[in-house]
Amino acid sequence: MSRIRNKTLSLGYSPCPNDTYIFYALTHAKVTLPGHTITERLEDVETLNQLALNGLLDLTKISYHAFGHLRDRYALLHSGGALGRGCGPLVIAPAATDMKGLRGKRIAIPGKLTTANLLLQLYGAGYEDLLILPFDQIMPALKQGKADAGVIIHESRFTYREAGFYKVLDLGAWWEEDSGLPIPLGGILARRDLGTETIQLVDRAVRASLEYTRQSPQEARAYIKEHAQELDDKVIDAHINLYVNDFSLDLGEEGIAAVETLLSRAEARGLIAKSGEPLFFT
């Protein structure tokens, strides 16, 4: 007899186009999750990190940095995440400079537990004076002189040049060159106490949701634009094309190796505690 019971599951993800693209079908009854109802909550990534730290979501998009602190309570899903090449956070500044010139300076970041901040800290010492802001407020803060540089993610990667900023470092490119692996940005987590059957069911449903939208991308467009920071179709398409890829369907061996390497380096630097739990529930 199945152990699955009728249950409402809370699902957190960001309003960014890659997440709304992936989860459209799951949250609009285009794919089924037998025995379960999904209630979605759209928040910026750092809010999702904090909600998960407090155990307030059954399922959630998460920064891999935050996952490093959550492995005892949450397990990683194989599908739905953001991992790839050429998609990492960028360090930008109002004037041309280099990373050496930013040591000891104030840097705006999109959250303490974001992978963007983890990569910044893994890059080297001297970047501890941080201004934590929602990701869409970083460039305005730089214009107001509240920080000397910023680490940008999401749509800002596509608009910073026209806003008058200079790229100092592509943290993703640095990671790829240093590790030889794609950059793990964010994954989808499930509470371990949901049990094997439910977690596997959710993993399959997330994959099916992505496959549905890939087959019918225009159907999801209104939902995506409803929540996007940038409404220009070219920016939305560039965002989706960058962050939604085959790793989003299944991490695979290379994706798993990237996650394990990121977390082990963070452990070695004392940025996260070690955990005896496996990445996946099964």
C-alpha positions in Angstrom: 0.0 0.0 0.0 1.3 3.5 -0.9 2.6 5.6 2.0 1.7 8.8 0.2 -1.1 10.7 1.9 -3.1 13.7 0.6 -1.1 16.6 1.7 -0.5 20.3 0.8 3.2 21.0 0.1 4.6 24.5 0.3 7.0 25.3 -2.6 9.2 28.4 -2.6 11.0 29.8 -5.7 12.1 33.1 -7.0 10.1 35.4 -9.4 13.0 35.2 -11.8 12.2 33.9 -15.3 14.2 30.7 -15.0 12.2 29.6 -11.9 8.8 30.7 -13.2 9.6 28.9 -16.5 10.4 25.7 -14.6 7.6 25.7 -12.1 4.8 27.1 -14.3 3.3 23.7 -15.2 3.6 22.3 -11.7 1.8 25.3 -10.1 -0.9 25.5 -12.8 -2.1 21.9 -12.8 -0.4 21.1 -16.1 1.4 18.2 -14.5 0.2 16.1 -11.6 1.6 15.3 -8.2 -0.7 12.5 -7.1 -2.0 12.8 -3.5 -0.6 16.3 -3.1 -1.5 20.0 -3.7 1.2 22.6 -4.2 1.0 26.1 -2.7 3.7 28.3 -4.2 5.5 31.2 -2.5 7.6 33.5 -4.7 10.4 35.3 -2.9 13.9 36.6 -3.6 16.6 34.0 -3.1 17.9 35.2 0.2 14.3 35.2 1.7 14.0 31.6 0.5 17.3 30.8 2.2 16.1 32.2 5.5 12.7 30.5 5.2 14.4 27.2 4.7 16.8 27.8 7.6 13.7 28.1 9.8 12.2 25.0 8.2 9.2 26.8 6.9 9.0 25.4 3.4 8.5 21.7 2.3 10.2 22.3 -1.0 12.3 25.3 -2.1 14.7 26.8 -4.5 17.9 27.4 -2.5 21.3 28.8 -3.0 23.9 26.1 -2.8 25.7 28.2 -0.2 22.6 27.9 2.0 22.2 24.2 1.2 25.6 23.8 2.9 23.9 24.8 6.2 20.8 22.8 5.6 21.9 19.3 4.7 20.7 17.8 8.0 17.1 18.9 7.3 16.8 19.0 3.5 17.8 16.8 0.6 18.7 17.9 -2.9 16.5 17.1 -5.9 18.0 16.0 -9.2 15.8 18.4 -11.2 14.9 22.1 -11.3 18.1 23.8 -10.3 20.4 26.4 -11.9 23.8 25.1 -12.7 25.9 25.5 -15.8 28.7 27.4 -17.6 28.9 31.0 -18.4 26.1 31.9 -15.9 28.0 32.9 -12.7 27.6 36.1 -10.6 29.5 39.1 -11.8 31.4 41.6 -9.7 30.8 45.1 -11.1 31.8 48.6 -10.1 31.0 52.2 -11.1 34.6 52.7 -12.3 37.2 50.4 -13.8 39.2 48.5 -11.2 40.3 45.0 -10.3 39.7 42.6 -7.4 42.9 43.6 -5.6 41.6 47.2 -5.6 38.4 46.0 -3.9 40.0 44.4 -0.9 38.8 46.2 2.2 36.1 48.0 0.2 32.4 47.8 0.8 30.8 45.3 -1.6 27.0 44.9 -2.1 25.8 41.3 -2.3 22.4 39.8 -2.9 22.4 37.9 0.4 24.7 36.5 3.0 23.8 32.9 2.1 23.8 33.3 -1.7 26.2 31.3 -3.8 27.3 34.7 -5.1 28.7 35.6 -1.7 30.2 32.1 -1.2 32.1 32.4 -4.5 33.3 35.9 -3.5 34.7 34.5 -0.2 36.2 31.5 -1.9 38.0 33.8 -4.3 40.1 35.2 -1.5 40.3 37.1 1.7 39.6 40.8 2.1 36.0 40.9 0.9 34.3 40.9 4.3 32.8 44.4 4.3 29.4 43.5 2.9 26.2 45.4 2.2 23.4 42.9 2.0 20.6 44.0 -0.4 17.9 42.4 -2.5 19.5 41.6 -5.9 17.5 44.2 -7.8 18.7 47.0 -5.4 22.4 46.5 -5.9 22.9 48.7 -9.0 20.8 51.5 -7.6 22.8 51.4 -4.4 26.1 51.6 -6.4 24.7 54.7 -8.2 23.9 56.2 -4.8 27.5 55.6 -3.5 26.4 53.1 -0.8 29.0 50.6 -1.9 32.2 50.5 -3.9 31.2 47.4 -5.9 28.5 44.8 -6.2 27.9 41.2 -7.0 25.0 40.9 -9.4 22.9 37.9 -10.4 19.7 37.3 -12.4 18.6 39.9 -14.9 21.2 42.4 -13.8 23.8 40.4 -15.7 22.1 41.5 -18.9 21.6 45.2 -18.1 24.6 46.4 -16.1 26.6 47.7 -19.1 23.8 50.0 -20.3 23.4 51.1 -16.7 27.0 52.4 -16.8 28.9 49.8 -14.8 32.1 48.0 -15.4 32.7 44.3 -15.0 35.5 43.6 -12.5 35.3 39.8 -12.4 33.1 37.0 -13.6 33.0 34.7 -10.5 31.5 31.9 -12.5 34.3 32.0 -15.1 36.9 32.1 -12.3 35.2 29.0 -10.7 35.1 27.1 -14.0 38.8 27.8 -14.7 39.9 26.9 -11.2 37.8 23.8 -10.7 37.1 22.6 -14.3 33.5 22.2 -13.4 30.2 24.1 -14.1 29.1 26.5 -11.5 26.3 25.4 -9.1 24.2 28.4 -8.3 20.9 27.1 -6.9 19.1 23.8 -6.4 15.7 22.5 -5.4 15.4 21.0 -1.9 12.9 18.8 -0.2 12.5 18.3 3.5 14.0 14.9 4.4 11.1 14.1 6.7 8.7 14.0 3.6 10.1 10.5 3.0 11.5 8.7 0.0 8.3 8.1 -1.9 7.2 11.7 -1.8 10.6 13.2 -2.5 11.0 10.9 -5.6 7.5 11.9 -6.7 8.3 15.6 -6.4 11.6 15.2 -8.3 9.8 13.5 -11.2 7.0 16.2 -11.2 9.6 19.1 -11.3 11.3 17.4 -14.3 7.9 17.0 -16.0 7.0 20.6 -15.3 10.2 21.8 -17.1 9.6 19.4 -20.0 6.0 20.7 -20.3 7.2 24.3 -20.6 9.9 23.4 -23.1 7.2 22.0 -25.3 4.8 24.9 -24.8 7.0 27.9 -23.9 4.5 30.6 -25.0 1.9 29.3 -22.7 4.0 30.2 -19.7 5.0 33.7 -21.0 2.3 35.7 -19.3 3.1 34.1 -16.0 6.8 34.7 -16.4 6.3 38.3 -17.3 3.9 38.9 -14.4 6.8 38.3 -12.0 9.9 39.4 -14.0 12.0 42.4 -13.0 12.8 43.1 -16.6 9.9 42.9 -19.0 11.8 43.1 -22.3 11.3 39.8 -24.1 14.9 39.6 -25.2 16.2 39.9 -21.6 13.7 37.3 -20.5 14.7 34.9 -23.2 18.4 35.5 -22.5 17.8 34.8 -18.8 16.0 31.5 -19.5 18.5 30.4 -22.1 21.3 31.0 -19.7 19.9 29.4 -16.5 17.7 26.7 -17.8 19.6 23.8 -19.5 20.1 20.1 -19.4 21.4 20.3 -15.8 18.0 21.7 -14.9 16.5 18.4 -16.1 19.0 16.3 -14.2 22.2 17.3 -12.5 24.0 14.2 -13.8 27.5 13.1 -12.7 29.1 16.4 -13.7 26.6 18.5 -11.9 26.8 16.4 -8.7 30.6 16.6 -8.9 30.3 20.4 -9.1 28.0 20.6 -6.1 30.3 18.3 -4.0 33.4 20.3 -4.9 31.7 23.6 -4.0 30.6 22.3 -0.7 33.9 20.6 0.2 35.8 23.8 -0.6 33.5 25.8 1.6 34.0 23.2 4.4 37.7 23.5 4.0 37.6 27.3 4.4 35.3 27.0 7.4 32.5 28.8 5.6 30.0 25.9 6.2 30.0 23.1 8.7 30.6 19.5 7.7 27.6 17.2 7.4 27.3 13.4 7.5 24.1 13.5 5.4 24.2 12.5 1.6 23.2 15.2 -0.9 20.2 13.1 -2.0 17.7 11.3 0.2 18.1 8.1 -1.7 
